[in-house]
Amino acid sequence: MNQDWRLGLLRRLSFLTLCCLLLGVITDQYGWSFVAGLAIYLIITLSQLLHLHAWLRRQQPDEQPPEGFGLWADVFDGLYQMQQHERQVREHLQAIISRVQESTAALQDAVIVMGHGNLEWCNKAAEHLLGLRSPQDFGQPVTNLVRHPSFKEYFDKGRYQDPLELPSPINDRIYLQFTVTSYGDGEHLMLVRDITRLHLLEQMRKDFVANVSHELRTPLTVIVGYLETLLEHVDEINPRWLKPLQRMEQQTERMRHLLEDLLLLTKLEATSYPASNQPVAVSNLLESIKSDAKSLSADRRHSFTLEADPDLLLKGSESELRSAFSNLVFNAVKYTPEEGKIHIRWWHDDEGAHLCVRDNGIGIDSKHLPRLTERFYRVDSSRASSTGGTGLGLAIVKHVLLRHKGWLEIQSIPGQGSTFICHLPIEQMMVRSALRHSG
């Protein structure tokens, strides 16, 4: 309220006070005169409040505020300006929401907005790809609308670093990729893409690799057999052929390892569950892998330490787990300089079971970490060829862990070493002491 309103209010109060004094002088009842003045003032104020209440209840668009005087005129005016401003802001926000909805409705990818796991909004593509109905399905849990065990498990875990690929719930010939982003308080945005064509191309690649790997095994076996024979009788043929034949033997051995890894990876990709689901004594398995790693280290004098809980078992395939864990340990041996330290730890906590392989080797630049589990990805092709690696080891580790409902965490600092941690869920682990107690 500005100075003019203050002066006006002061004048009115002064005038009312003088009238009360005058009435008191005339009637000689000063107390009742002031009571009467206050009553008149309260009646006037109450009438203004009633006008305000009636105007607010009607809430007609663009309706002018009621007539007032003094302070009340300023109050009515201020409320009217606030209403107009809020209406403009609301209309602007509604226009933005409408444009966003129109643009997302035109997308071929499904866009789904969720609040605390319940469907709040979706575009037309969600109806076509997932069979969602708008607005009938609004407010329903998304895991009830997209009925697939893998989707429910993926959504409930809350680890959305990697997208999920599943067939469409309404058409199994359509293959979809689900990407979930968390924001706000329990809010999620899910994008669903049709990747049927990419899935078919990937399947063709897998079939091609599997067929070629099988077909190459026979001629490679023949070549290896002849090379072994020639090496046994090289002195009788020509000693100068010894070095070329040894080089050929090394390369055929490398090719054999490559074919074995390709066939193993093809087998792992064929299904999403392990070949068996029996309790595996991981501590014994790691002791065996540690012994093999020492043999691989030979005269490089690496220092190995193993810290493993002997009572902690893991449900799954022992052969697959051996392949995954040995790849991690053998990689540490290959990329750790002489007299380096390699530490292996197997333990569990409230989140599940964990295997950690840590070394103080050459390390890996952070830009390479997201792609390390891709098949044939090379941080340094010259380094990989010198160590005899196939470029498939970490891809095998990734797929073995996926089949056991786990995931791989990679930490590395160039020049300081690398740490590879396999995280496996509680439902996959077993503890011997608990088993004895239950028995």
C-alpha positions in Angstrom: 0.0 0.0 0.0 1.5 3.4 -1.0 1.6 6.6 0.9 -1.7 7.9 -0.6 -3.6 4.9 0.7 -2.0 5.3 4.1 -3.1 9.0 4.3 -6.6 8.1 3.0 -6.9 5.4 5.7 -5.6 7.8 8.4 -8.1 10.5 7.3 -11.0 8.0 7.4 -10.1 6.7 10.9 -9.6 10.3 12.1 -13.0 11.3 10.7 -14.6 8.2 12.4 -12.9 9.1 15.7 -14.1 12.7 15.5 -17.6 11.6 14.8 -17.5 9.2 17.8 -16.2 12.0 20.0 -18.9 14.4 18.8 -21.5 11.8 19.5 -20.1 11.2 22.9 -20.2 15.0 23.7 -23.9 15.1 22.6 -25.0 12.0 24.4 -22.4 12.0 27.2 -21.8 8.3 26.4 -18.3 8.2 25.1 -17.8 4.4 25.5 -21.0 3.5 23.6 -20.2 6.1 21.0 -16.8 4.4 20.2 -18.5 1.0 20.3 -21.0 2.3 17.7 -18.2 3.6 15.6 -16.3 0.3 15.7 -19.5 -1.5 14.8 -20.0 0.7 11.8 -16.4 0.1 10.7 -16.8 -3.7 11.2 -20.0 -3.7 9.2 -18.3 -1.9 6.3 -15.3 -4.3 6.5 -17.6 -7.3 6.6 -19.5 -6.1 3.6 -16.3 -5.8 1.6 -15.2 -9.3 2.7 -18.6 -10.7 1.5 -18.1 -9.0 -1.9 -14.6 -10.5 -2.1 -15.9 -14.0 -1.1 -18.7 -13.9 -3.7 -16.3 -12.8 -6.4 -13.8 -15.5 -5.6 -16.5 -18.2 -5.5 -17.8 -17.2 -9.0 -14.4 -17.3 -10.6 -15.7 -16.2 -13.9 -13.0 -15.6 -16.6 -12.1 -12.0 -17.0 -14.8 -10.9 -14.5 -13.9 -7.5 -13.1 -13.4 -7.3 -9.3 -16.1 -5.8 -7.1 -16.1 -2.1 -6.4 -14.3 -1.1 -3.3 -12.9 1.9 -1.6 -9.8 2.7 0.3 -7.6 -0.3 1.2 -10.1 -2.8 -0.1 -10.0 -1.3 -3.6 -6.2 -2.0 -3.6 -6.7 -5.5 -2.3 -9.3 -6.3 -5.0 -7.1 -4.9 -7.7 -4.0 -6.9 -6.5 -6.0 -10.1 -6.4 -7.3 -9.5 -9.9 -3.8 -8.9 -11.3 -2.6 -12.1 -9.6 -5.4 -14.1 -11.1 -4.7 -12.7 -14.6 -1.0 -13.5 -14.2 -1.6 -17.0 -13.0 -4.1 -17.6 -15.9 -1.5 -16.5 -18.4 1.2 -18.7 -16.9 -1.3 -21.7 -16.8 -2.2 -21.1 -20.4 1.4 -20.9 -21.4 2.3 -24.1 -19.6 -0.7 -25.8 -21.1 0.4 -24.7 -24.6 3.9 -26.2 -23.9 2.4 -29.5 -22.7 0.1 -29.7 -25.7 3.1 -29.1 -28.1 5.2 -31.8 -26.3 2.3 -34.2 -26.4 1.7 -33.5 -30.1 5.4 -33.9 -30.9 5.8 -37.1 -28.9 2.6 -38.5 -30.4 4.2 -38.1 -33.9 7.2 -40.2 -32.8 7.5 -43.8 -34.1 9.2 -44.7 -30.7 6.9 -45.3 -27.7 7.1 -42.7 -25.0 5.8 -43.7 -21.6 5.7 -41.5 -18.5 5.4 -43.3 -15.1 4.9 -42.1 -11.6 5.9 -44.6 -8.8 5.7 -47.4 -11.4 2.2 -46.4 -12.6 1.3 -45.4 -16.1 0.6 -41.6 -16.3 0.8 -40.9 -20.0 1.8 -42.6 -23.3 1.8 -41.7 -27.0 0.2 -43.5 -29.9 3.3 -45.6 -30.6 3.0 -47.2 -27.2 -0.5 -48.5 -28.2 1.0 -50.0 -31.4 4.1 -51.5 -29.9 3.0 -52.5 -26.4 -0.8 -52.6 -26.6 -1.3 -49.9 -24.0 -4.7 -48.1 -24.1 -5.1 -44.4 -23.5 -6.6 -43.3 -21.1 -8.1 -46.6 -19.9 -4.7 -47.9 -18.6 -3.6 -44.7 -16.9 -2.9 -45.3 -13.2 -2.1 -49.0 -13.7 1.3 -50.5 -12.8 3.4 -50.8 -15.9 4.6 -54.2 -14.9 1.0 -55.4 -15.1 0.6 -53.9 -18.5 3.9 -55.2 -20.0 3.6 -58.8 -18.7 7.1 -60.3 -19.1 9.2 -61.7 -16.2 12.4 -60.1 -17.6 10.8 -56.7 -17.8 9.5 -56.9 -14.3 12.9 -58.0 -13.0 14.7 -55.2 -15.0 12.3 -52.5 -13.8 12.3 -53.6 -10.1 16.1 -53.8 -9.9 16.4 -50.1 -10.9 19.7 -50.6 -12.8 19.0 -48.9 -16.2 22.6 -48.5 -17.5 22.0 -51.0 -20.2 18.7 -51.2 -22.3 16.5 -54.3 -22.2 15.6 -56.1 -25.4 12.4 -58.2 -25.5 9.8 -59.3 -28.0 6.6 -57.2 -28.1 3.9 -58.4 -25.7 1.3 -58.2 -28.5 3.4 -59.5 -31.4 6.4 -61.8 -30.8 7.7 -61.1 -34.4 8.4 -57.5 -33.3 11.5 -57.0 -31.2 11.7 -54.0 -28.8 14.4 -52.2 -26.9 13.4 -50.6 -23.6 15.3 -47.7 -22.1 14.3 -46.3 -18.7 15.4 -43.0 -17.2 14.7 -42.1 -13.5 14.0 -38.5 -12.5 12.2 -36.6 -9.8 10.7 -38.5 -6.9 9.9 -42.0 -8.2 9.3 -40.7 -11.7 10.4 -42.7 -14.8 10.5 -42.0 -18.5 10.6 -45.1 -20.7 11.4 -45.1 -24.4 10.6 -48.2 -26.5 12.2 -48.7 -30.0 11.3 -51.2 -32.6 14.7 -52.9 -33.3 13.3 -55.9 -35.3 15.6 -55.2 -38.2 18.7 -54.9 -36.0 17.7 -58.0 -34.1 17.4 -60.0 -37.4 20.8 -58.7 -38.6 22.3 -59.6 -35.2 20.8 -63.1 -35.4 22.2 -63.4 -39.0 25.6 -62.4 -37.6 25.5 -64.9 -34.8 24.5 -67.7 -37.2 27.2 -66.7 -39.6 29.9 -66.7 -36.9 28.7 -70.0 -35.5 28.6 -71.7 -39.0 32.0 -70.3 -40.0 33.6 -71.3 -36.7 32.3 -74.9 -37.0 33.4 -75.1 -40.7 36.9 -73.8 -39.9 37.6 -76.3 -37.1 38.1 -79.3 -39.5 40.6 -77.6 -41.9 42.4 -76.1 -38.9 42.7 -79.5 -37.3 44.2 -80.9 -40.5 46.7 -78.0 -40.7 47.7 -78.5 -37.1 48.2 -82.2 -37.7 50.5 -81.6 -40.7 52.5 -78.9 -38.9 53.1 -81.2 -35.9 54.3 -83.9 -38.3 56.6 -81.5 -40.2 58.1 -80.1 -36.9 58.9 -83.7 -35.8 60.8 -84.3 -39.0 62.1 -80.8 -39.8 65.7 -81.9 -39.5 65.1 -84.6 -42.2 63.5 -82.0 -44.5 65.5 -78.8 -44.1 66.5 -77.2 -40.7 65.9 -73.7 -42.2 62.1 -74.5 -42.1 62.1 -74.8 -38.3 61.4 -71.1 -37.5 58.7 -70.6 -40.2 57.0 -73.8 -39.0 57.1 -72.8 -35.4 55.6 -69.4 -36.3 52.9 -71.1 -38.3 52.2 -73.4 -35.2 51.9 -70.3 -33.0 49.4 -68.7 -35.3 47.3 -71.8 -35.8 47.2 -72.2 -32.0 46.0 -68.6 -31.7 43.3 -69.3 -34.3 42.2 -72.4 -32.4 41.7 -70.3 -29.3 39.8 -67.8 -31.3 37.5 -70.4 -32.7 36.9 -71.9 -29.3 36.0 -68.5 -27.8 33.7 -67.8 -30.7 31.9 -71.1 -30.3 31.6 -70.6 -26.5 30.2 -67.1 -27.1 27.7 -68.4 -29.6 26.7 -71.0 -27.1 26.3 -68.4 -24.3 24.2 -66.2 -26.6 21.9 -69.0 -27.6 20.0 -69.0 -24.2 19.6 -66.6 -21.3 20.1 -69.1 -18.5 23.1 -71.2 -17.4 23.6 -74.7 -18.6 23.1 -76.0 -15.0 22.0 -74.5 -11.7 24.0 -76.4 -9.2 25.9 -75.0 -6.1 29.4 -74.2 -7.2 32.2 -74.0 -4.6 33.7 -70.8 -5.9 36.6 -70.7 -3.4 37.9 -74.1 -4.8 37.3 -72.9 -8.3 39.4 -69.8 -7.6 42.2 -71.8 -6.1 42.4 -73.8 -9.3 42.4 -70.7 -11.4 45.1 -69.1 -9.2 47.3 -72.2 -9.8 46.8 -71.9 -13.6 47.5 -68.2 -13.4 50.8 -68.9 -11.7 51.8 -71.2 -14.5 50.8 -68.6 -17.0 52.9 -66.0 -15.2 56.0 -68.3 -15.3 59.2 -66.3 -14.8 57.4 -62.9 -14.6 57.2 -63.4 -10.8 53.7 -62.0 -10.2 52.5 -61.9 -6.6 49.1 -63.6 -6.2 46.8 -63.2 -3.1 43.4 -64.9 -2.8 40.8 -64.0 -0.2 37.7 -66.2 -0.6 34.9 -67.2 1.7 34.9 -71.0 1.6 31.2 -71.2 2.8 29.9 -68.9 0.0 28.5 -71.0 -2.9 27.0 -69.8 -6.2 24.2 -71.4 -8.1 25.0 -71.9 -11.7 27.2 -73.6 -14.3 30.7 -74.3 -13.0 32.2 -74.5 -16.5 30.8 -71.1 -17.5 31.9 -69.5 -14.2 35.4 -71.0 -14.6 35.6 -69.5 -18.1 34.4 -66.0 -16.9 36.6 -65.8 -13.7 39.7 -67.3 -15.4 39.4 -64.7 -18.2 39.5 -61.9 -15.6 42.5 -63.4 -13.7 44.4 -64.3 -16.9 43.9 -60.8 -18.3 45.4 -59.4 -15.1 48.4 -61.6 -15.6 48.8 -60.6 -19.3 48.6 -56.8 -18.6 50.5 -56.6 -15.3 54.3 -56.0 -15.6 56.8 -58.3 -14.0 56.6 -58.6 -10.2 53.2 -57.0 -10.2 50.5 -57.7 -7.7 47.2 -59.5 -8.4 44.6 -59.7 -5.7 41.5 -62.0 -5.9 38.6 -61.6 -3.5 35.3 -63.5 -3.1 32.8 -62.2 -0.5 29.1 -61.4 0.0 27.1 -58.6 1.7 23.5 -57.5 1.8 23.4 -56.9 -1.9 24.7 -60.3 -3.0 28.0 -62.0 -3.9 31.0 -60.3 -5.4 34.2 -61.4 -7.1 37.0 -58.7 -7.4 40.1 -59.1 -9.4 42.6 -56.2 -8.8 46.0 -55.6 -10.3 48.6 -52.8 -10.4 49.2 -53.1 -14.1 49.2 -50.7 -17.0 45.6 -49.7 -16.5 43.0 -48.5 -19.1 42.0 -45.0 -20.1 38.4 -44.2 -19.0 37.2 -43.5 -22.6 37.7 -47.3 -23.4 35.8 -48.6 -20.3 32.2 -48.5 -21.7 33.3 -50.6 -24.8 35.5 -53.2 -23.2 32.9 -55.9 -23.1 32.2 -55.6 -26.9 33.5 -58.5 -28.9 36.8 -57.8 -30.7 37.2 -54.3 -29.2 40.8 -53.4 -28.8 42.2 -50.8 -26.5 45.5 -51.2 -28.4 45.7 -53.7 -31.3 49.5 -54.0 -31.0 49.2 -54.8 -27.3 46.5 -57.4 -27.9 48.5 -59.2 -30.5 51.6 -59.3 -28.4 49.6 -60.9 -25.5 47.9 -63.4 -27.8 44.4 -62.2 -26.8 41.3 -62.9 -28.9 39.4 -59.8 -27.9 36.5 -62.0 -26.7 37.4 -62.6 -23.1 35.4 -59.8 -21.5 32.5 -60.4 -23.9 32.4 -63.9 -22.5 32.5 -62.6 -19.0 29.6 -60.3 -19.6 27.4 -63.0 -21.1 28.2 -65.5 -18.4 27.3 -62.9 -15.7 24.1 -62.0 -17.6 23.1 -65.7 -17.6 23.7 -65.7 -13.8 21.7 -62.5 -13.4 24.9 -60.5 -12.6 26.8 -57.6 -14.1 30.4 -56.4 -14.4 31.8 -53.3 -12.9 35.2 -52.0 -14.3 37.4 -49.4 -12.6 40.8 -48.5 -14.0 43.4 -45.7 -13.8 46.2 -45.6 -16.5 49.6 -46.5 -14.9 48.0 -47.6 -11.6 46.1 -50.7 -12.4 42.6 -52.1 -13.0 39.8 -53.6 -10.9 37.1 -55.9 -12.3 34.2 -56.7 -10.0 31.5 -59.3 -10.7 28.2 -58.5 -8.9 25.8 -61.4 -8.5 22.3 -61.2 -6.8 21.4 -62.7 -3.5 19.1 -65.3 -5.1 22.1 -66.8 -6.9 24.2 -67.4 -3.8 24.2 -70.0 -1.0 26.0 -70.0 2.3 27.1 -73.4 3.7 26.6 -72.4 7.4 23.0 -71.4 6.6 22.4 -74.7 4.8 23.7 -76.7 7.8 21.5 -74.7 10.2 18.4 -75.2 8.0 19.2 -79.0 7.8 
